[in-house]
Amino acid sequence: TWYLSAKDYLSKALPVIEEHYGSLNKFKADTPLPPNYHPEDDQSEFLKDDEISLYQSFIGTLHWAVELGRIELTFGVSLMSRFTTAPRIDHMQKLLWMFTYIKRHLNSKLVFDAFTRDWSHITFLNHDWTDFYPGAYEAIPPNAPAPRGRAVQINMFCDAAHANDHVTR
């Protein structure tokens, strides 16, 4: 078993953020962003120029956290990145929410192990996507090397909010 962790990086970044905005303990952040949050609906004041630079820097810090294995932040970071040129006060508050979440879950890591999981006891929905992807198939190159070693099982669970933008959808 091995893992990826952003703990060292984030342990150094969090005090810098708290230098600018005070303690990150002001939110009860159990998720990377508040449920049902729609930044496109925000009508708060725009940030001042120096705060815009901080916002952009914080987005960069969050992008690095994702690169270092904090994949649960991916959606929130992408969502908030849309506003780097003209962020609003509440957008910055939501970045601070994200950093509070990180501080509360600093030891989170992406774990890789060699065990195969048995999911046969769970009934998953099976969808037929041929209407959306007619003729789709997995293209395997004819000169692909023969598989070696044990098979790999990838387990991933996600919660998707497709087409959930209040402004563009």
Backbone as numpy.savetxt, mean C-alpha at the origin, in Angstrom:
# Nx Ny Nz CAx CAy CAz Cx Cy Cz
12.49 -20.01 6.29 11.64 -18.83 6.29 12.53 -17.58 6.29
12.18 -16.61 5.50 12.87 -15.32 5.50 11.85 -14.21 5.28
12.25 -12.96 5.46 11.31 -11.85 5.37 11.98 -10.57 4.88
11.15 -9.66 4.42 11.56 -8.29 4.10 10.96 -7.39 5.16
11.74 -6.43 5.60 11.25 -5.51 6.63 11.75 -4.10 6.34
10.92 -3.13 6.58 11.29 -1.72 6.44 11.52 -1.08 7.81
11.62 -1.90 8.85 11.69 -1.39 10.23 12.86 -0.43 10.43
14.06 -0.80 9.99 15.22 0.08 10.21 15.03 1.42 9.51
14.59 1.37 8.26 14.37 2.60 7.49 13.31 3.47 8.16
12.18 2.87 8.51 11.08 3.64 9.08 11.38 4.13 10.49
12.18 3.39 11.23 12.58 3.82 12.58 13.37 5.12 12.52
14.08 5.33 11.42 14.84 6.57 11.24 13.97 7.67 10.65
12.96 7.31 9.86 12.11 8.31 9.22 11.07 8.90 10.17
10.50 8.08 11.04 9.42 8.55 11.92 9.82 9.73 12.81
10.99 9.74 13.43 11.36 10.91 14.24 11.47 12.20 13.42
11.89 12.08 12.18 11.98 13.26 11.31 10.59 13.83 11.07
9.63 12.95 10.83 8.25 13.38 10.60 7.68 14.02 11.87
7.97 13.41 13.01 7.48 13.95 14.29 8.14 15.28 14.63
9.35 15.52 14.11 9.99 16.83 14.29 9.14 17.94 13.67
8.55 17.64 12.54 7.76 18.64 11.81 6.32 18.75 12.31
5.73 17.63 12.71 4.29 17.62 13.01 3.93 17.13 14.41
4.92 16.91 15.26 4.62 16.46 16.61 4.33 14.97 16.64
3.86 14.53 17.78 3.62 13.11 18.01 2.65 12.52 16.98
2.97 11.30 16.57 2.10 10.59 15.63 1.06 9.76 16.35
0.84 10.00 17.61 -0.12 9.22 18.39 -1.49 9.86 18.43
-1.76 10.84 17.58 -3.05 11.53 17.63 -4.18 10.81 16.90
-3.84 9.77 16.13 -4.87 9.02 15.41 -4.93 7.59 15.93
-6.09 6.98 15.84 -6.22 5.56 16.14 -6.21 4.83 14.79
-5.02 4.74 14.23 -4.86 4.25 12.87 -4.65 2.74 12.85
-5.70 1.99 12.62 -5.59 0.54 12.51 -5.50 0.08 11.06
-5.66 1.00 10.14 -5.56 0.72 8.71 -4.69 1.81 8.09
-4.07 1.56 6.93 -3.21 2.58 6.31 -3.94 3.89 6.02
-5.20 3.83 5.67 -6.03 5.04 5.50 -7.37 4.78 6.18
-8.08 5.84 6.57 -9.39 5.62 7.18 -10.34 4.91 6.20
-11.22 4.07 6.71 -12.20 3.42 5.83 -13.05 4.45 5.10
-13.35 4.16 3.85 -14.20 5.01 3.01 -13.64 6.41 2.78
-12.33 6.56 2.88 -11.71 7.87 2.64 -11.62 8.13 1.14
-12.01 9.33 0.72 -11.98 9.74 -0.68 -11.24 11.08 -0.79
-9.94 11.06 -1.04 -9.18 12.31 -1.09 -9.65 13.25 -2.20
-10.26 12.71 -3.22 -10.74 13.55 -4.32 -11.89 14.46 -3.90
-12.54 14.13 -2.80 -13.65 14.95 -2.29 -13.18 16.07 -1.37
-11.90 16.08 -1.02 -11.38 17.04 -0.05 -11.49 18.47 -0.55
-12.01 19.34 0.29 -12.13 20.76 -0.05 -11.38 21.66 0.92
-10.48 21.06 1.74 -9.71 21.88 2.68 -8.75 22.78 1.91
-8.12 23.72 2.61 -7.19 24.66 1.98 -5.99 23.91 1.39
-5.41 24.49 0.35 -4.18 23.94 -0.21 -3.03 24.19 0.75
-2.04 23.31 0.73 -0.86 23.49 1.56 -0.01 24.64 1.03
0.75 25.27 1.93 1.70 26.31 1.53 2.90 25.62 0.86
3.71 26.40 0.14 4.81 25.85 -0.65 5.75 24.96 0.17
6.15 25.41 1.36 7.08 24.60 2.16 6.42 23.30 2.62
5.12 23.34 2.86 4.41 22.12 3.26 4.23 21.17 2.07
4.11 21.73 0.87 4.02 20.90 -0.34 5.30 20.08 -0.48
6.46 20.71 -0.25 7.73 19.99 -0.32 7.77 18.87 0.71
7.28 19.13 1.90 7.23 18.08 2.93 6.30 16.95 2.49
5.15 17.30 1.95 4.19 16.30 1.48 4.87 15.39 0.46
5.56 16.01 -0.50 6.24 15.24 -1.54 7.33 14.36 -0.95
8.05 14.87 0.04 9.08 14.09 0.71 8.47 12.90 1.46
7.34 13.14 2.13 6.67 12.07 2.86 6.16 10.99 1.91
5.66 11.40 0.75 5.23 10.42 -0.26 6.43 9.58 -0.69
7.58 10.21 -0.88 8.78 9.48 -1.24 9.18 8.47 -0.17
9.07 8.87 1.10 9.36 7.97 2.21 8.42 6.77 2.18
7.15 7.02 1.93 6.16 5.94 1.88 6.42 5.01 0.68
6.83 5.58 -0.45 7.17 4.74 -1.60 8.32 3.78 -1.24
9.32 4.29 -0.54 10.42 3.43 -0.14 9.95 2.34 0.81
9.04 2.68 1.71 8.51 1.67 2.63 7.86 0.53 1.84
7.11 0.88 0.80 6.48 -0.14 -0.05 7.56 -0.99 -0.72
8.59 -0.35 -1.26 9.67 -1.08 -1.92 10.37 -2.04 -0.97
10.40 -1.68 0.31 11.09 -2.50 1.31 10.18 -3.56 1.93
9.00 -3.76 1.36 8.15 -4.86 1.79 6.85 -4.50 2.46
6.57 -3.22 2.66 5.31 -2.85 3.30 4.22 -2.70 2.23
3.89 -3.84 1.60 2.97 -3.82 0.46 1.55 -3.44 0.85
1.21 -3.52 2.14 -0.14 -3.12 2.54 -0.35 -1.61 2.40
0.74 -0.88 2.20 0.65 0.57 2.02 0.47 0.97 0.56
0.61 0.04 -0.36 0.66 0.34 -1.79 -0.54 1.16 -2.25
-1.75 0.71 -1.94 -2.94 1.43 -2.41 -2.98 2.85 -1.85
-2.77 2.99 -0.55 -2.84 4.31 0.08 -1.79 5.26 -0.47
-0.57 4.76 -0.67 0.50 5.61 -1.20 0.17 6.03 -2.63
-0.31 5.11 -3.42 -0.69 5.44 -4.80 -1.83 6.46 -4.83
-2.81 6.24 -3.98 -3.96 7.15 -3.92 -3.52 8.56 -3.55
-2.67 8.67 -2.54 -2.26 10.00 -2.07 -1.22 10.64 -2.99
-0.51 9.83 -3.78 0.48 10.36 -4.72 -0.16 11.20 -5.82
-1.43 10.97 -6.07 -2.13 11.75 -7.10 -2.15 13.24 -6.78
-1.93 13.59 -5.53 -2.09 14.98 -5.10 -0.76 15.66 -4.77
0.36 15.14 -5.28 1.66 15.71 -4.92 1.88 17.11 -5.47
1.21 17.47 -6.54 1.41 18.82 -7.08 0.54 19.86 -6.39
-0.60 19.46 -5.84 -1.49 20.41 -5.17 -2.18 19.73 -3.98
-1.39 19.32 -2.99 -2.02 18.67 -1.83 -2.75 19.67 -0.95
-3.74 19.17 -0.26 -4.52 19.99 0.65 -4.18 19.62 2.09
-4.65 20.43 3.02 -4.36 20.22 4.44 -4.80 18.83 4.88
-5.98 18.40 4.48 -6.47 17.09 4.91 -5.68 15.96 4.26
-5.14 16.19 3.07 -4.28 15.17 2.45 -3.05 14.94 3.34
-2.46 16.03 3.83 -1.31 15.90 4.72 -1.71 15.17 6.00
-2.89 15.46 6.52 -3.36 14.77 7.72 -3.47 13.26 7.48
-3.87 12.89 6.28 -3.99 11.46 5.98 -2.61 10.82 5.82
-1.61 11.56 5.35 -0.26 11.01 5.35 0.22 10.79 6.77
-0.09 11.73 7.66 0.27 11.57 9.07 -0.47 10.37 9.66
-1.71 10.16 9.23 -2.46 8.96 9.64 -1.67 7.71 9.23
-1.18 7.72 7.97 -0.44 6.56 7.47 0.83 6.33 8.29
1.52 7.41 8.65 2.72 7.25 9.47 2.37 6.79 10.88
1.22 7.20 11.39 0.77 6.69 12.68 0.52 5.19 12.59
-0.14 4.77 11.52 -0.36 3.33 11.28 0.98 2.59 11.26
1.94 3.15 10.55 3.27 2.53 10.46 3.90 2.44 11.84
3.82 3.53 12.61 4.42 3.52 13.94 3.78 2.45 14.82
2.47 2.30 14.69 1.76 1.28 15.49 2.05 -0.14 15.01
2.49 -0.27 13.77 2.76 -1.58 13.18 4.19 -1.63 12.63
5.11 -1.08 13.37 6.49 -0.95 12.91 7.15 -2.29 12.63
6.76 -3.32 13.35 7.40 -4.63 13.18 6.80 -5.47 12.06
5.84 -4.93 11.32 5.25 -5.69 10.22 6.31 -6.04 9.19
6.16 -7.21 8.61 7.14 -7.65 7.62 6.45 -8.54 6.60
7.07 -8.70 5.47 6.60 -9.58 4.42 7.36 -10.89 4.56
6.65 -11.95 4.93 7.29 -13.23 5.26 7.18 -14.20 4.09
8.28 -14.88 3.82 8.34 -15.92 2.80 8.69 -17.22 3.51
7.92 -18.25 3.28 8.27 -19.54 3.86 8.04 -20.64 2.85
8.57 -21.81 3.15 8.55 -22.92 2.20 7.34 -23.83 2.36
6.43 -23.50 3.26 5.29 -24.37 3.50 4.17 -24.14 2.49
3.53 -25.22 2.10 2.37 -25.15 1.23 1.13 -25.12 2.11
0.24 -24.21 1.81 -0.98 -24.07 2.60 -2.11 -24.86 1.95
-2.95 -25.43 2.77 -4.12 -26.16 2.28 -5.34 -25.27 2.46
-5.88 -24.78 1.36 -7.05 -23.90 1.40 -8.33 -24.64 0.99
-8.29 -25.96 0.94 -9.44 -26.73 0.45 -10.67 -26.59 1.34
-10.50 -26.18 2.57 -11.63 -26.03 3.49 -12.38 -24.70 3.30
-11.86 -23.84 2.43 -12.49 -22.53 2.18 -13.14 -22.54 0.80
-14.36 -22.05 0.73 -15.07 -21.98 -0.54 -14.86 -20.58 -1.14
-14.06 -20.53 -2.18 -13.82 -19.28 -2.88 -14.79 -19.16 -4.05
-15.15 -17.93 -4.41 -15.99 -17.72 -5.59 -15.16 -17.97 -6.83
-15.73 -18.64 -7.77 -15.06 -18.89 -9.03 -15.77 -18.09 -10.12
-15.07 -17.18 -10.77 -15.67 -16.32 -11.77 -15.22 -16.71 -13.17
-16.11 -16.57 -14.11 -15.79 -16.81 -15.51 -15.51 -15.45 -16.16
-14.26 -15.21 -16.52 -13.84 -13.91 -17.06 -13.74 -13.92 -18.59
-14.22 -14.98 -19.23 -14.05 -15.06 -20.69 -14.78 -13.95 -21.44
-15.87 -13.41 -20.87 -16.55 -12.29 -21.52 -15.66 -11.05 -21.56
-14.85 -10.87 -20.52 -13.99 -9.69 -20.43 -12.65 -9.91 -21.14
-12.19 -11.15 -21.15 -10.91 -11.48 -21.75 -11.06 -12.65 -22.72
-11.78 -12.45 -23.82 -11.98 -13.56 -24.76 -10.65 -13.99 -25.38
-10.46 -15.28 -25.42 -9.26 -15.81 -26.05 -7.99 -15.67 -25.21
-8.13 -15.23 -23.96 -6.94 -15.05 -23.12 -6.34 -16.41 -22.77
-5.05 -16.47 -22.72 -4.34 -17.69 -22.33 -2.99 -17.29 -21.75
-2.37 -18.21 -21.05 -1.05 -17.96 -20.49 -0.02 -18.28 -21.56
0.70 -17.26 -21.99 1.70 -17.43 -23.04 3.01 -17.92 -22.42
3.34 -19.16 -22.68 4.59 -19.74 -22.18 5.51 -19.90 -23.38
6.67 -19.26 -23.34 7.59 -19.35 -24.48 7.98 -20.79 -24.77
8.08 -21.15 -26.04 8.43 -22.54 -26.38 9.83 -22.93 -25.89
10.69 -21.95 -25.70 12.06 -22.25 -25.25 12.24 -22.02 -23.74
11.13 -21.99 -23.01 11.21 -21.81 -21.56 11.92 -23.01 -20.94
12.79 -22.76 -19.96 13.48 -23.90 -19.33 12.51 -24.76 -18.54
12.85 -26.00 -18.35 12.02 -26.92 -17.55 12.03 -26.45 -16.10
10.88 -26.56 -15.42 10.85 -26.16 -14.01 11.83 -26.99 -13.18
12.43 -26.35 -12.18 13.38 -27.03 -11.30 12.92 -26.87 -9.86
13.23 -27.82 -9.04 12.91 -27.72 -7.62 11.43 -27.91 -7.36
11.02 -27.52 -6.17 9.62 -27.67 -5.78 8.76 -26.57 -6.37
7.49 -26.86 -6.54 6.54 -25.87 -7.03 6.39 -24.75 -6.00
6.02 -23.57 -6.46 5.82 -22.43 -5.59 4.33 -22.16 -5.48
3.88 -21.91 -4.27 2.49 -21.54 -4.04 2.47 -20.08 -3.58
1.69 -19.27 -4.27 1.57 -17.86 -3.90 0.19 -17.67 -3.29
0.16 -17.13 -2.08 -1.10 -16.84 -1.39 -1.20 -15.34 -1.22
-2.26 -14.76 -1.76 -2.43 -13.32 -1.65 -3.90 -13.03 -1.46
-4.19 -12.18 -0.52 -5.56 -11.78 -0.26 -5.62 -10.26 -0.35
-6.65 -9.74 -0.98 -6.74 -8.30 -1.11 -8.18 -7.84 -1.01
-8.31 -6.57 -0.75 -9.61 -5.93 -0.70 -9.57 -4.84 -1.76
-10.40 -4.92 -2.75 -10.35 -3.98 -3.87 -11.55 -3.04 -3.86
-11.29 -1.79 -4.22 -12.34 -0.80 -4.35 -12.30 -0.28 -5.79
-12.64 -1.14 -6.72 -12.56 -0.79 -8.13 -13.52 0.34 -8.49
-13.02 1.29 -9.25 -13.83 2.40 -9.76 -14.56 3.13 -8.63
-13.83 3.40 -7.55 -14.45 3.99 -6.37 -14.21 5.49 -6.25
-13.56 6.09 -7.25 -13.27 7.52 -7.21 -14.55 8.31 -7.45
-14.90 9.19 -6.51 -16.15 9.96 -6.61 -16.12 11.01 -7.71
-14.93 11.43 -8.14 -14.85 12.50 -9.13 -14.80 11.95 -10.55
-14.01 10.90 -10.77 -13.81 10.42 -12.15 -14.66 9.23 -12.53
-15.44 8.67 -11.60 -16.27 7.51 -11.94 -17.72 7.80 -11.71
